[in-house]
Amino acid sequence: MELHESVAHTRKEMTIKESSGFRLRLVKHEVINPKGLFSIDLINEGLKDDGTVNQTSTYNFFMTKEELQALAHGLTA
């Protein structure tokens, strides 16, 4: 998915966990409207023995910056 040029620079992606047969990724970007809201995708991927993806589930959430910070703090506290 290609993001609008006004928010494309806010896109961040990271792998949270990867092990044999499993990968969890996070993709975050700001939405166009309302301002200050972020789209969060948690992407759960099942991996074959050769590392290719054989199943994907995506969970999407919308959060404010404060909610994201509370989530990050809660996960690391």
PQR file with spaces between the fields and no chain letter, atoms N, CA, C, O and H, PARSE charges and radii, in Angstrom:
ATOM       1  N    MET     1       0.844   -1.181    0.000 -0.4000 1.5000
ATOM       2  CA   MET     1       0.000    0.000    0.000 -0.0000 2.0000
ATOM       3  C    MET     1       0.886    1.240    0.000  0.5500 1.7000
ATOM       4  O    MET     1       1.821    1.350    0.794 -0.5500 1.4000
ATOM       5  N    GLU     2       0.583    2.161   -0.892 -0.4000 1.5000
ATOM       6  CA   GLU     2       1.332    3.402   -0.969 -0.0000 2.0000
ATOM       7  C    GLU     2       0.608    4.471   -0.167  0.5500 1.7000
ATOM       8  O    GLU     2      -0.601    4.656   -0.307 -0.5500 1.4000
ATOM       9  H    GLU     2      -0.176    2.071   -1.537  0.4000 1.0000
ATOM      10  N    LEU     3       1.359    5.173    0.677 -0.4000 1.5000
ATOM      11  CA   LEU     3       0.779    6.224    1.517 -0.0000 2.0000
ATOM      12  C    LEU     3       0.789    7.554    0.788  0.5500 1.7000
ATOM      13  O    LEU     3       1.607    7.786   -0.102 -0.5500 1.4000
ATOM      14  H    LEU     3       2.341    5.022    0.791  0.4000 1.0000
ATOM      15  N    HIS     4      -0.131    8.421    1.177 -0.4000 1.5000
ATOM      16  CA   HIS     4      -0.167    9.781    0.643 -0.0000 2.0000
ATOM      17  C    HIS     4       1.142   10.478    0.992  0.5500 1.7000
ATOM      18  O    HIS     4       1.704   10.259    2.066 -0.5500 1.4000
ATOM      19  H    HIS     4      -0.796    8.233    1.899  0.4000 1.0000
ATOM      20  N    GLU     5       1.618   11.308    0.090 -0.4000 1.5000
ATOM      21  CA   GLU     5       2.911   11.971    0.283 -0.0000 2.0000
ATOM      22  C    GLU     5       2.992   12.799    1.557  0.5500 1.7000
ATOM      23  O    GLU     5       4.087   12.996    2.084 -0.5500 1.4000
ATOM      24  H    GLU     5       1.161   11.486   -0.782  0.4000 1.0000
ATOM      25  N    SER     6       1.864   13.291    2.068 -0.4000 1.5000
ATOM      26  CA   SER     6       1.887   14.118    3.271 -0.0000 2.0000
ATOM      27  C    SER     6       2.147   13.310    4.537  0.5500 1.7000
ATOM      28  O    SER     6       2.524   13.884    5.558 -0.5500 1.4000
ATOM      29  H    SER     6       0.975   13.131    1.639  0.4000 1.0000
ATOM      30  N    VAL     7       1.955   11.984    4.496 -0.4000 1.5000
ATOM      31  CA   VAL     7       2.190   11.152    5.684 -0.0000 2.0000
ATOM      32  C    VAL     7       3.204   10.038    5.431  0.5500 1.7000
ATOM      33  O    VAL     7       3.544    9.301    6.357 -0.5500 1.4000
ATOM      34  H    VAL     7       1.649   11.518    3.666  0.4000 1.0000
ATOM      35  N    ALA     8       3.691    9.901    4.207 -0.4000 1.5000
ATOM      36  CA   ALA     8       4.614    8.809    3.878 -0.0000 2.0000
ATOM      37  C    ALA     8       5.870    8.835    4.754  0.5500 1.7000
ATOM      38  O    ALA     8       6.402    7.782    5.107 -0.5500 1.4000
ATOM      39  H    ALA     8       3.415   10.499    3.455  0.4000 1.0000
ATOM      40  N    HIS     9       6.339   10.024    5.101 -0.4000 1.5000
ATOM      41  CA   HIS     9       7.550   10.138    5.923 -0.0000 2.0000
ATOM      42  C    HIS     9       7.341    9.657    7.362  0.5500 1.7000
ATOM      43  O    HIS     9       8.318    9.465    8.086 -0.5500 1.4000
ATOM      44  H    HIS     9       5.907   10.879    4.814  0.4000 1.0000
ATOM      45  N    THR    10       6.091    9.459    7.791 -0.4000 1.5000
ATOM      46  CA   THR    10       5.822    9.022    9.165 -0.0000 2.0000
ATOM      47  C    THR    10       5.799    7.500    9.295  0.5500 1.7000
ATOM      48  O    THR    10       5.653    6.981   10.401 -0.5500 1.4000
ATOM      49  H    THR    10       5.297    9.615    7.203  0.4000 1.0000
ATOM      50  N    ARG    11       5.940    6.780    8.184 -0.4000 1.5000
ATOM      51  CA   ARG    11       5.875    5.317    8.205 -0.0000 2.0000
ATOM      52  C    ARG    11       7.118    4.729    8.856  0.5500 1.7000
ATOM      53  O    ARG    11       8.247    5.075    8.508 -0.5500 1.4000
ATOM      54  H    ARG    11       6.059    7.201    7.285  0.4000 1.0000
ATOM      55  N    LYS    12       6.885    3.828    9.813 -0.4000 1.5000
ATOM      56  CA   LYS    12       7.963    3.097   10.471 -0.0000 2.0000
ATOM      57  C    LYS    12       7.571    1.632   10.507  0.5500 1.7000
ATOM      58  O    LYS    12       6.405    1.298   10.716 -0.5500 1.4000
ATOM      59  H    LYS    12       5.967    3.547   10.096  0.4000 1.0000
ATOM      60  N    GLU    13       8.547    0.763   10.302 -0.4000 1.5000
ATOM      61  CA   GLU    13       8.291   -0.669   10.324 -0.0000 2.0000
ATOM      62  C    GLU    13       9.379   -1.357   11.124  0.5500 1.7000
ATOM      63  O    GLU    13      10.551   -0.992   11.031 -0.5500 1.4000
ATOM      64  H    GLU    13       9.494    1.035   10.133  0.4000 1.0000
ATOM      65  N    MET    14       8.994   -2.353   11.911 -0.4000 1.5000
ATOM      66  CA   MET    14       9.986   -3.111   12.668 -0.0000 2.0000
ATOM      67  C    MET    14       9.506   -4.538   12.868  0.5500 1.7000
ATOM      68  O    MET    14       8.305   -4.806   12.883 -0.5500 1.4000
ATOM      69  H    MET    14       8.042   -2.650   11.986  0.4000 1.0000
ATOM      70  N    THR    15      10.455   -5.450   13.021 -0.4000 1.5000
ATOM      71  CA   THR    15      10.142   -6.819   13.381 -0.0000 2.0000
ATOM      72  C    THR    15      10.229   -6.910   14.894  0.5500 1.7000
ATOM      73  O    THR    15      11.278   -6.637   15.478 -0.5500 1.4000
ATOM      74  H    THR    15      11.431   -5.233   13.009  0.4000 1.0000
ATOM      75  N    ILE    16       9.132   -7.290   15.528 -0.4000 1.5000
ATOM      76  CA   ILE    16       9.083   -7.391   16.986 -0.0000 2.0000
ATOM      77  C    ILE    16       9.700   -8.702   17.453  0.5500 1.7000
ATOM      78  O    ILE    16      10.481   -8.729   18.405 -0.5500 1.4000
ATOM      79  H    ILE    16       8.280   -7.512   15.054  0.4000 1.0000
ATOM      80  N    LYS    17       9.340   -9.795   16.769 -0.4000 1.5000
ATOM      81  CA   LYS    17       9.852  -11.106   17.151 -0.0000 2.0000
ATOM      82  C    LYS    17       9.897  -11.991   15.920  0.5500 1.7000
ATOM      83  O    LYS    17       8.986  -11.974   15.092 -0.5500 1.4000
ATOM      84  H    LYS    17       8.707   -9.773   15.996  0.4000 1.0000
ATOM      85  N    GLU    18      10.966  -12.763   15.810 -0.4000 1.5000
ATOM      86  CA   GLU    18      11.062  -13.736   14.730 -0.0000 2.0000
ATOM      87  C    GLU    18      11.708  -14.999   15.285  0.5500 1.7000
ATOM      88  O    GLU    18      12.759  -14.951   15.925 -0.5500 1.4000
ATOM      89  H    GLU    18      11.706  -12.776   16.483  0.4000 1.0000
ATOM      90  N    SER    19      11.070  -16.107   15.033 -0.4000 1.5000
ATOM      91  CA   SER    19      11.607  -17.397   15.434 -0.0000 2.0000
ATOM      92  C    SER    19      11.241  -18.414   14.362  0.5500 1.7000
ATOM      93  O    SER    19      10.611  -18.066   13.363 -0.5500 1.4000
ATOM      94  H    SER    19      10.217  -16.146   14.514  0.4000 1.0000
ATOM      95  N    SER    20      11.622  -19.634   14.559 -0.4000 1.5000
ATOM      96  CA   SER    20      11.333  -20.677   13.583 -0.0000 2.0000
ATOM      97  C    SER    20       9.819  -20.808   13.391  0.5500 1.7000
ATOM      98  O    SER    20       9.091  -21.129   14.330 -0.5500 1.4000
ATOM      99  H    SER    20      12.134  -19.916   15.370  0.4000 1.0000
ATOM     100  N    GLY    21       9.361  -20.557   12.176 -0.4000 1.5000
ATOM     101  CA   GLY    21       7.945  -20.713   11.860 -0.0000 2.0000
ATOM     102  C    GLY    21       7.051  -19.532   12.193  0.5500 1.7000
ATOM     103  O    GLY    21       5.838  -19.615   12.000 -0.5500 1.4000
ATOM     104  H    GLY    21       9.952  -20.296   11.413  0.4000 1.0000
ATOM     105  N    PHE    22       7.616  -18.425   12.690 -0.4000 1.5000
ATOM     106  CA   PHE    22       6.776  -17.327   13.171 -0.0000 2.0000
ATOM     107  C    PHE    22       7.512  -15.992   13.073  0.5500 1.7000
ATOM     108  O    PHE    22       8.709  -15.914   13.350 -0.5500 1.4000
ATOM     109  H    PHE    22       8.601  -18.358   12.846  0.4000 1.0000
ATOM     110  N    ARG    23       6.781  -14.931   12.672 -0.4000 1.5000
ATOM     111  CA   ARG    23       7.330  -13.569   12.690 -0.0000 2.0000
ATOM     112  C    ARG    23       6.195  -12.611   13.033  0.5500 1.7000
ATOM     113  O    ARG    23       5.084  -12.743   12.518 -0.5500 1.4000
ATOM     114  H    ARG    23       5.809  -14.994   12.447  0.4000 1.0000
ATOM     115  N    LEU    24       6.479  -11.644   13.906 -0.4000 1.5000
ATOM     116  CA   LEU    24       5.521  -10.594   14.250 -0.0000 2.0000
ATOM     117  C    LEU    24       6.142   -9.255   13.896  0.5500 1.7000
ATOM     118  O    LEU    24       7.200   -8.891   14.408 -0.5500 1.4000
ATOM     119  H    LEU    24       7.381  -11.536   14.324  0.4000 1.0000
ATOM     120  N    ARG    25       5.459   -8.515   12.998 -0.4000 1.5000
ATOM     121  CA   ARG    25       5.943   -7.211   12.556 -0.0000 2.0000
ATOM     122  C    ARG    25       4.957   -6.127   12.962  0.5500 1.7000
ATOM     123  O    ARG    25       3.769   -6.385   13.157 -0.5500 1.4000
ATOM     124  H    ARG    25       4.599   -8.811   12.583  0.4000 1.0000
ATOM     125  N    LEU    26       5.473   -4.906   13.087 -0.4000 1.5000
ATOM     126  CA   LEU    26       4.644   -3.744   13.389 -0.0000 2.0000
ATOM     127  C    LEU    26       4.904   -2.691   12.320  0.5500 1.7000
ATOM     128  O    LEU    26       6.053   -2.409   11.981 -0.5500 1.4000
ATOM     129  H    LEU    26       6.438   -4.696   12.928  0.4000 1.0000
ATOM     130  N    VAL    27       3.829   -2.111   11.791 -0.4000 1.5000
ATOM     131  CA   VAL    27       3.927   -1.002   10.841 -0.0000 2.0000
ATOM     132  C    VAL    27       3.073    0.137   11.390  0.5500 1.7000
ATOM     133  O    VAL    27       1.898   -0.053   11.704 -0.5500 1.4000
ATOM     134  H    VAL    27       2.895   -2.340   12.066  0.4000 1.0000
ATOM     135  N    LYS    28       3.676    1.327   11.504 -0.4000 1.5000
ATOM     136  CA   LYS    28       2.984    2.497   12.054 -0.0000 2.0000
ATOM     137  C    LYS    28       3.122    3.656   11.089  0.5500 1.7000
ATOM     138  O    LYS    28       4.182    3.860   10.496 -0.5500 1.4000
ATOM     139  H    LYS    28       4.631    1.481   11.249  0.4000 1.0000
ATOM     140  N    HIS    29       2.034    4.423   10.930 -0.4000 1.5000
ATOM     141  CA   HIS    29       2.112    5.671   10.183 -0.0000 2.0000
ATOM     142  C    HIS    29       0.974    6.582   10.640  0.5500 1.7000
ATOM     143  O    HIS    29      -0.059    6.124   11.126 -0.5500 1.4000
ATOM     144  H    HIS    29       1.173    4.257   11.412  0.4000 1.0000
ATOM     145  N    GLU    30       1.196    7.868   10.469 -0.4000 1.5000
ATOM     146  CA   GLU    30       0.170    8.861   10.805 -0.0000 2.0000
ATOM     147  C    GLU    30      -0.914    8.826    9.734  0.5500 1.7000
ATOM     148  O    GLU    30      -0.622    8.611    8.558 -0.5500 1.4000
ATOM     149  H    GLU    30       2.035    8.239   10.073  0.4000 1.0000
ATOM     150  N    VAL    31      -2.151    9.036   10.135 -0.4000 1.5000
ATOM     151  CA   VAL    31      -3.246    9.105    9.159 -0.0000 2.0000
ATOM     152  C    VAL    31      -3.415   10.553    8.710  0.5500 1.7000
ATOM     153  O    VAL    31      -2.955   11.473    9.386 -0.5500 1.4000
ATOM     154  H    VAL    31      -2.388    9.210   11.091  0.4000 1.0000
ATOM     155  N    ILE    32      -4.071   10.753    7.577 -0.4000 1.5000
ATOM     156  CA   ILE    32      -4.253   12.105    7.045 -0.0000 2.0000
ATOM     157  C    ILE    32      -5.212   12.898    7.916  0.5500 1.7000
ATOM     158  O    ILE    32      -4.965   14.068    8.211 -0.5500 1.4000
ATOM     159  H    ILE    32      -4.444   10.005    7.028  0.4000 1.0000
ATOM     160  N    ASN    33      -6.304   12.269    8.328 -0.4000 1.5000
ATOM     161  CA   ASN    33      -7.322   12.967    9.107 -0.0000 2.0000
ATOM     162  C    ASN    33      -8.011   11.979   10.029  0.5500 1.7000
ATOM     163  O    ASN    33      -8.370   10.898    9.561 -0.5500 1.4000
ATOM     164  H    ASN    33      -6.504   11.319    8.088  0.4000 1.0000
ATOM     165  N    PRO    34      -8.217   12.264   11.279 -0.5600 1.5000
ATOM     166  CA   PRO    34      -7.878   13.481   12.014  0.2800 2.0000
ATOM     167  C    PRO    34      -6.387   13.541   12.342  0.5500 1.7000
ATOM     168  O    PRO    34      -5.734   12.515   12.529 -0.5500 1.4000
ATOM     169  N    LYS    35      -5.874   14.744   12.405 -0.4000 1.5000
ATOM     170  CA   LYS    35      -4.466   14.977   12.691 -0.0000 2.0000
ATOM     171  C    LYS    35      -4.112   14.402   14.055  0.5500 1.7000
ATOM     172  O    LYS    35      -4.901   14.490   14.996 -0.5500 1.4000
ATOM     173  H    LYS    35      -6.404   15.579   12.253  0.4000 1.0000
ATOM     174  N    GLY    36      -2.931   13.816   14.158 -0.4000 1.5000
ATOM     175  CA   GLY    36      -2.466   13.284   15.435 -0.0000 2.0000
ATOM     176  C    GLY    36      -2.878   11.850   15.714  0.5500 1.7000
ATOM     177  O    GLY    36      -2.592   11.329   16.792 -0.5500 1.4000
ATOM     178  H    GLY    36      -2.291   13.744   13.394  0.4000 1.0000
ATOM     179  N    LEU    37      -3.537   11.207   14.777 -0.4000 1.5000
ATOM     180  CA   LEU    37      -3.950    9.813   14.940 -0.0000 2.0000
ATOM     181  C    LEU    37      -3.021    8.930   14.111  0.5500 1.7000
ATOM     182  O    LEU    37      -2.630    9.298   13.003 -0.5500 1.4000
ATOM     183  H    LEU    37      -3.770   11.630   13.902  0.4000 1.0000
ATOM     184  N    PHE    38      -2.669    7.763   14.654 -0.4000 1.5000
ATOM     185  CA   PHE    38      -1.757    6.849   13.983 -0.0000 2.0000
ATOM     186  C    PHE    38      -2.446    5.526   13.695  0.5500 1.7000
ATOM     187  O    PHE    38      -3.266    5.052   14.481 -0.5500 1.4000
ATOM     188  H    PHE    38      -2.986    7.464   15.554  0.4000 1.0000
ATOM     189  N    SER    39      -2.104    4.941   12.564 -0.4000 1.5000
ATOM     190  CA   SER    39      -2.557    3.606   12.197 -0.0000 2.0000
ATOM     191  C    SER    39      -1.453    2.632   12.593  0.5500 1.7000
ATOM     192  O    SER    39      -0.292    2.814   12.226 -0.5500 1.4000
ATOM     193  H    SER    39      -1.437    5.326   11.926  0.4000 1.0000
ATOM     194  N    ILE    40      -1.824    1.596   13.345 -0.4000 1.5000
ATOM     195  CA   ILE    40      -0.879    0.587   13.808 -0.0000 2.0000
ATOM     196  C    ILE    40      -1.314   -0.757   13.237  0.5500 1.7000
ATOM     197  O    ILE    40      -2.441   -1.191   13.473 -0.5500 1.4000
ATOM     198  H    ILE    40      -2.767    1.448   13.643  0.4000 1.0000
ATOM     199  N    ASP    41      -0.438   -1.419   12.491 -0.4000 1.5000
ATOM     200  CA   ASP    41      -0.698   -2.759   11.983 -0.0000 2.0000
ATOM     201  C    ASP    41       0.228   -3.734   12.696  0.5500 1.7000
ATOM     202  O    ASP    41       1.448   -3.580   12.647 -0.5500 1.4000
ATOM     203  H    ASP    41       0.478   -1.066   12.299  0.4000 1.0000
ATOM     204  N    LEU    42      -0.341   -4.734   13.357 -0.4000 1.5000
ATOM     205  CA   LEU    42       0.424   -5.856   13.892 -0.0000 2.0000
ATOM     206  C    LEU    42       0.229   -6.997   12.899  0.5500 1.7000
ATOM     207  O    LEU    42      -0.897   -7.441   12.674 -0.5500 1.4000
ATOM     208  H    LEU    42      -1.332   -4.859   13.397  0.4000 1.0000
ATOM     209  N    ILE    43       1.312   -7.465   12.313 -0.4000 1.5000
ATOM     210  CA   ILE    43       1.256   -8.450   11.244 -0.0000 2.0000
ATOM     211  C    ILE    43       1.900   -9.741   11.731  0.5500 1.7000
ATOM     212  O    ILE    43       3.108   -9.801   11.965 -0.5500 1.4000
ATOM     213  H    ILE    43       2.226   -7.104   12.496  0.4000 1.0000
ATOM     214  N    ASN    44       1.079  -10.765   11.878 -0.4000 1.5000
ATOM     215  CA   ASN    44       1.516  -12.086   12.329 -0.0000 2.0000
ATOM     216  C    ASN    44       1.720  -12.961   11.093  0.5500 1.7000
ATOM     217  O    ASN    44       0.781  -13.190   10.330 -0.5500 1.4000
ATOM     218  H    ASN    44       0.099  -10.716   11.688  0.4000 1.0000
ATOM     219  N    GLU    45       2.936  -13.445   10.897 -0.4000 1.5000
ATOM     220  CA   GLU    45       3.243  -14.239    9.718 -0.0000 2.0000
ATOM     221  C    GLU    45       3.697  -15.642   10.117  0.5500 1.7000
ATOM     222  O    GLU    45       4.585  -15.804   10.954 -0.5500 1.4000
ATOM     223  H    GLU    45       3.699  -13.259   11.517  0.4000 1.0000
ATOM     224  N    GLY    46       3.080  -16.644    9.512 -0.4000 1.5000
ATOM     225  CA   GLY    46       3.546  -18.013    9.649 -0.0000 2.0000
ATOM     226  C    GLY    46       4.579  -18.275    8.570  0.5500 1.7000
ATOM     227  O    GLY    46       4.372  -17.923    7.409 -0.5500 1.4000
ATOM     228  H    GLY    46       2.359  -16.512    8.832  0.4000 1.0000
ATOM     229  N    LEU    47       5.703  -18.898    8.953 -0.4000 1.5000
ATOM     230  CA   LEU    47       6.803  -19.112    8.014 -0.0000 2.0000
ATOM     231  C    LEU    47       7.013  -20.595    7.740  0.5500 1.7000
ATOM     232  O    LEU    47       6.920  -21.430    8.640 -0.5500 1.4000
ATOM     233  H    LEU    47       5.871  -19.184    9.896  0.4000 1.0000
ATOM     234  N    LYS    48       7.297  -20.901    6.483 -0.4000 1.5000
ATOM     235  CA   LYS    48       7.685  -22.263    6.102 -0.0000 2.0000
ATOM     236  C    LYS    48       9.136  -22.497    6.540  0.5500 1.7000
ATOM     237  O    LYS    48       9.817  -21.566    6.969 -0.5500 1.4000
ATOM     238  H    LYS    48       7.372  -20.222    5.753  0.4000 1.0000
ATOM     239  N    ASP    49       9.594  -23.725    6.430 -0.4000 1.5000
ATOM     240  CA   ASP    49      10.970  -24.062    6.795 -0.0000 2.0000
ATOM     241  C    ASP    49      12.003  -23.261    6.010  0.5500 1.7000
ATOM     242  O    ASP    49      13.088  -22.976    6.518 -0.5500 1.4000
ATOM     243  H    ASP    49       9.040  -24.482    6.082  0.4000 1.0000
ATOM     244  N    ASP    50      11.668  -22.896    4.771 -0.4000 1.5000
ATOM     245  CA   ASP    50      12.613  -22.130    3.953 -0.0000 2.0000
ATOM     246  C    ASP    50      12.538  -20.618    4.205  0.5500 1.7000
ATOM     247  O    ASP    50      13.247  -19.845    3.559 -0.5500 1.4000
ATOM     248  H    ASP    50      10.787  -23.128    4.358  0.4000 1.0000
ATOM     249  N    GLY    51      11.673  -20.194    5.152 -0.4000 1.5000
ATOM     250  CA   GLY    51      11.567  -18.785    5.512 -0.0000 2.0000
ATOM     251  C    GLY    51      10.531  -17.993    4.753  0.5500 1.7000
ATOM     252  O    GLY    51      10.320  -16.815    5.043 -0.5500 1.4000
ATOM     253  H    GLY    51      11.098  -20.821    5.677  0.4000 1.0000
ATOM     254  N    THR    52       9.869  -18.620    3.773 -0.4000 1.5000
ATOM     255  CA   THR    52       8.825  -17.910    3.037 -0.0000 2.0000
ATOM     256  C    THR    52       7.539  -17.887    3.862  0.5500 1.7000
ATOM     257  O    THR    52       7.284  -18.780    4.670 -0.5500 1.4000
ATOM     258  H    THR    52      10.040  -19.577    3.538  0.4000 1.0000
ATOM     259  N    VAL    53       6.752  -16.864    3.644 -0.4000 1.5000
ATOM     260  CA   VAL    53       5.508  -16.677    4.385 -0.0000 2.0000
ATOM     261  C    VAL    53       4.421  -17.574    3.799  0.5500 1.7000
ATOM     262  O    VAL    53       4.199  -17.581    2.588 -0.5500 1.4000
ATOM     263  H    VAL    53       6.959  -16.139    2.988  0.4000 1.0000
ATOM     264  N    ASN    54       3.742  -18.335    4.669 -0.4000 1.5000
ATOM     265  CA   ASN    54       2.653  -19.182    4.180 -0.0000 2.0000
ATOM     266  C    ASN    54       1.291  -18.768    4.737  0.5500 1.7000
ATOM     267  O    ASN    54       0.259  -19.265    4.285 -0.5500 1.4000
ATOM     268  H    ASN    54       3.922  -18.330    5.652  0.4000 1.0000
ATOM     269  N    GLN    55       1.283  -17.866    5.712 -0.4000 1.5000
ATOM     270  CA   GLN    55       0.017  -17.394    6.277 -0.0000 2.0000
ATOM     271  C    GLN    55       0.255  -16.046    6.950  0.5500 1.7000
ATOM     272  O    GLN    55       1.263  -15.852    7.630 -0.5500 1.4000
ATOM     273  H    GLN    55       2.121  -17.463    6.079  0.4000 1.0000
ATOM     274  N    THR    56      -0.687  -15.113    6.754 -0.4000 1.5000
ATOM     275  CA   THR    56      -0.562  -13.776    7.331 -0.0000 2.0000
ATOM     276  C    THR    56      -1.892  -13.349    7.937  0.5500 1.7000
ATOM     277  O    THR    56      -2.950  -13.526    7.334 -0.5500 1.4000
ATOM     278  H    THR    56      -1.505  -15.271    6.202  0.4000 1.0000
ATOM     279  N    SER    57      -1.823  -12.787    9.135 -0.4000 1.5000
ATOM     280  CA   SER    57      -2.974  -12.160    9.778 -0.0000 2.0000
ATOM     281  C    SER    57      -2.561  -10.747   10.165  0.5500 1.7000
ATOM     282  O    SER    57      -1.503  -10.551   10.764 -0.5500 1.4000
ATOM     283  H    SER    57      -0.963  -12.643    9.626  0.4000 1.0000
ATOM     284  N    THR    58      -3.389   -9.761    9.828 -0.4000 1.5000
ATOM     285  CA   THR    58      -3.086   -8.369   10.144 -0.0000 2.0000
ATOM     286  C    THR    58      -4.160   -7.817   11.070  0.5500 1.7000
ATOM     287  O    THR    58      -5.355   -7.966   10.817 -0.5500 1.4000
ATOM     288  H    THR    58      -4.249   -9.921    9.342  0.4000 1.0000
ATOM     289  N    TYR    59      -3.719   -7.179   12.141 -0.4000 1.5000
ATOM     290  CA   TYR    59      -4.615   -6.564   13.112 -0.0000 2.0000
ATOM     291  C    TYR    59      -4.333   -5.068   13.108  0.5500 1.7000
ATOM     292  O    TYR    59      -3.200   -4.654   13.354 -0.5500 1.4000
ATOM     293  H    TYR    59      -2.747   -7.058   12.346  0.4000 1.0000
ATOM     294  N    ASN    60      -5.344   -4.250   12.834 -0.4000 1.5000
ATOM     295  CA   ASN    60      -5.164   -2.811   12.697 -0.0000 2.0000
ATOM     296  C    ASN    60      -5.816   -2.084   13.861  0.5500 1.7000
ATOM     297  O    ASN    60      -6.936   -2.401   14.262 -0.5500 1.4000
ATOM     298  H    ASN    60      -6.265   -4.586   12.634  0.4000 1.0000
ATOM     299  N    PHE    61      -5.094   -1.097   14.402 -0.4000 1.5000
ATOM     300  CA   PHE    61      -5.589   -0.267   15.498 -0.0000 2.0000
ATOM     301  C    PHE    61      -5.296    1.192   15.162  0.5500 1.7000
ATOM     302  O    PHE    61      -4.346    1.491   14.439 -0.5500 1.4000
ATOM     303  H    PHE    61      -4.185   -0.839   14.077  0.4000 1.0000
ATOM     304  N    PHE    62      -6.111    2.087   15.687 -0.4000 1.5000
ATOM     305  CA   PHE    62      -5.874    3.522   15.568 -0.0000 2.0000
ATOM     306  C    PHE    62      -5.625    4.061   16.962  0.5500 1.7000
ATOM     307  O    PHE    62      -6.425    3.837   17.870 -0.5500 1.4000
ATOM     308  H    PHE    62      -6.883    1.844   16.274  0.4000 1.0000
ATOM     309  N    MET    63      -4.501    4.783   17.140 -0.4000 1.5000
ATOM     310  CA   MET    63      -4.108    5.284   18.451 -0.0000 2.0000
ATOM     311  C    MET    63      -3.531    6.691   18.337  0.5500 1.7000
ATOM     312  O    MET    63      -2.962    7.068   17.313 -0.5500 1.4000
ATOM     313  H    MET    63      -3.851    4.965   16.402  0.4000 1.0000
ATOM     314  N    THR    64      -3.693    7.453   19.409 -0.4000 1.5000
ATOM     315  CA   THR    64      -3.050    8.761   19.496 -0.0000 2.0000
ATOM     316  C    THR    64      -1.597    8.557   19.935  0.5500 1.7000
ATOM     317  O    THR    64      -1.215    7.457   20.335 -0.5500 1.4000
ATOM     318  H    THR    64      -4.156    7.147   20.241  0.4000 1.0000
ATOM     319  N    LYS    65      -0.800    9.607   19.861 -0.4000 1.5000
ATOM     320  CA   LYS    65       0.594    9.525   20.297 -0.0000 2.0000
ATOM     321  C    LYS    65       0.668    9.152   21.775  0.5500 1.7000
ATOM     322  O    LYS    65       1.524    8.363   22.173 -0.5500 1.4000
ATOM     323  H    LYS    65      -1.110   10.501   19.536  0.4000 1.0000
ATOM     324  N    GLU    66      -0.216    9.710   22.583 -0.4000 1.5000
ATOM     325  CA   GLU    66      -0.230    9.413   24.012 -0.0000 2.0000
ATOM     326  C    GLU    66      -0.560    7.938   24.271  0.5500 1.7000
ATOM     327  O    GLU    66       0.029    7.310   25.150 -0.5500 1.4000
ATOM     328  H    GLU    66      -0.912   10.352   22.260  0.4000 1.0000
ATOM     329  N    GLU    67      -1.504    7.395   23.502 -0.4000 1.5000
ATOM     330  CA   GLU    67      -1.850    5.978   23.648 -0.0000 2.0000
ATOM     331  C    GLU    67      -0.689    5.076   23.222  0.5500 1.7000
ATOM     332  O    GLU    67      -0.440    4.042   23.842 -0.5500 1.4000
ATOM     333  H    GLU    67      -1.983    7.906   22.788  0.4000 1.0000
ATOM     334  N    LEU    68       0.016    5.473   22.163 -0.4000 1.5000
ATOM     335  CA   LEU    68       1.193    4.719   21.730 -0.0000 2.0000
ATOM     336  C    LEU    68       2.282    4.739   22.798  0.5500 1.7000
ATOM     337  O    LEU    68       2.918    3.718   23.058 -0.5500 1.4000
ATOM     338  H    LEU    68      -0.187    6.312   21.660  0.4000 1.0000
ATOM     339  N    GLN    69       2.496    5.899   23.415 -0.4000 1.5000
ATOM     340  CA   GLN    69       3.502    6.012   24.455 -0.0000 2.0000
ATOM     341  C    GLN    69       3.109    5.174   25.677  0.5500 1.7000
ATOM     342  O    GLN    69       3.966    4.531   26.284 -0.5500 1.4000
ATOM     343  H    GLN    69       1.979    6.728   23.203  0.4000 1.0000
ATOM     344  N    ALA    70       1.838    5.176   26.037 -0.4000 1.5000
ATOM     345  CA   ALA    70       1.369    4.356   27.158 -0.0000 2.0000
ATOM     346  C    ALA    70       1.554    2.863   26.852  0.5500 1.7000
ATOM     347  O    ALA    70       1.945    2.093   27.728 -0.5500 1.4000
ATOM     348  H    ALA    70       1.142    5.698   25.544  0.4000 1.0000
ATOM     349  N    LEU    71       1.276    2.465   25.627 -0.4000 1.5000
ATOM     350  CA   LEU    71       1.463    1.083   25.212 -0.0000 2.0000
ATOM     351  C    LEU    71       2.944    0.700   25.307  0.5500 1.7000
ATOM     352  O    LEU    71       3.286   -0.334   25.882 -0.5500 1.4000
ATOM     353  H    LEU    71       0.958    3.091   24.915  0.4000 1.0000
ATOM     354  N    ALA    72       3.809    1.528   24.747 -0.4000 1.5000
ATOM     355  CA   ALA    72       5.248    1.252   24.782 -0.0000 2.0000
ATOM     356  C    ALA    72       5.754    1.165   26.227  0.5500 1.7000
ATOM     357  O    ALA    72       6.539    0.281   26.569 -0.5500 1.4000
ATOM     358  H    ALA    72       3.531    2.367   24.279  0.4000 1.0000
ATOM     359  N    HIS    73       5.295    2.089   27.060 -0.4000 1.5000
ATOM     360  CA   HIS    73       5.713    2.074   28.468 -0.0000 2.0000
ATOM     361  C    HIS    73       5.206    0.810   29.160  0.5500 1.7000
ATOM     362  O    HIS    73       5.942    0.169   29.910 -0.5500 1.4000
ATOM     363  H    HIS    73       4.657    2.807   26.782  0.4000 1.0000
ATOM     364  N    GLY    74       3.954    0.458   28.907 -0.4000 1.5000
ATOM     365  CA   GLY    74       3.384   -0.750   29.529 -0.0000 2.0000
ATOM     366  C    GLY    74       4.107   -2.017   29.120  0.5500 1.7000
ATOM     367  O    GLY    74       4.239   -2.943   29.921 -0.5500 1.4000
ATOM     368  H    GLY    74       3.356    0.979   28.298  0.4000 1.0000
ATOM     369  N    LEU    75       4.579   -2.068   27.880 -0.4000 1.5000
ATOM     370  CA   LEU    75       5.288   -3.253   27.396 -0.0000 2.0000
ATOM     371  C    LEU    75       6.711   -3.339   27.924  0.5500 1.7000
ATOM     372  O    LEU    75       7.278   -4.428   28.006 -0.5500 1.4000
ATOM     373  H    LEU    75       4.473   -1.316   27.230  0.4000 1.0000
ATOM     374  N    THR    76       7.288   -2.208   28.279 -0.4000 1.5000
ATOM     375  CA   THR    76       8.682   -2.212   28.706 -0.0000 2.0000
ATOM     376  C    THR    76       8.858   -2.025   30.212  0.5500 1.7000
ATOM     377  O    THR    76       9.979   -2.105   30.714 -0.5500 1.4000
ATOM     378  H    THR    76       6.828   -1.323   28.211  0.4000 1.0000
ATOM     379  N    ALA    77       7.778   -1.779   30.930 -0.4000 1.5000
ATOM     380  CA   ALA    77       7.869   -1.548   32.376 -0.0000 2.0000
ATOM     381  C    ALA    77       8.039   -2.842   33.146  0.5500 1.7000
ATOM     382  O    ALA    77       8.131   -2.822   34.373 -0.5500 1.4000
ATOM     383  H    ALA    77       6.868   -1.714   30.522  0.4000 1.0000
